[in-house]
Amino acid sequence: MKENSFEENLVSLEDIVKKLENGDIPLDDAIKEFNKAMELAKICDQKLKNAEEALTKIVKEDNSLEDFEIKEN
């Protein structure tokens, strides 16, 4: 099964929030949607953490990765 992109997951999460905010959803369905929303939020959070981690690395001349740091004088 294809893994959804961050953007696709975010759209799905926003759709669920709109459904829940509308209030015209049976309680059992609302609980299922809430649980799905929590899972999507967790996936989005992990993808953001992974992106942040990747963006804080720099590639050195020997193609190894190093943490990016700003050295203050």
MOCORMO-V21414 format. One record per pair of residues at least 12 apart in sequence whose ideal C-beta (glycine too) atoms are under 6 Angstrom apart, sorted by the first residue. I is the first residue (numbers start at 1). J is the second residue. If there is no record, write none. Layout:
I:J
I:J
//
This chain:
6:47
9:40
9:43
9:44
10:44
12:40
13:37
13:40
16:33
16:37
19:33
56:68
//
